[in-house]
C-alpha cells in the first residue's frame, strides 16, 4: 500500500507546477543570479563566493523540499478533506507517512 501511495504522491508532486518551480528551479536561479553578480570574490582564504553559496543553496533546497513542503502539504490535505477520506480507507496511517518520507528523500536527493 505504501508503494502505491508513494506513486500517487509522486505524480501529484510532478503535476503541481509551483512545487516543482520552488523546489528545483528557484534555488538554481538564485545560484546563477548571485553567482554571476559576485563572481570570483573571496569569502575566506581559498574559498570563492560560488563555493560558499552552493553549500547554502543545497541546505536551502533540502529545507524547502522537506520541512517546508511537508508543513504546507499536510494541512492543505486536511483542509480539503483528504486526510478524512484516507482515514475511511483500509490503508494504515504508517503508509501515508511512509510515502511522505520517501517523497521527501527523493526530492532531497534530486
Secondary structure, DSSP 8 states (H G I E B T S, - for coil): -HHHHHHHHHHHHHH-HHHHIIIIIHHHHHHHHHHHHTTT-EEETTEEHHHHHHHHHHHHHHHIIIIIHHHHHHHHHHHTTHHHHHHTSS--HHHHHHHHHHHHHHHHH-
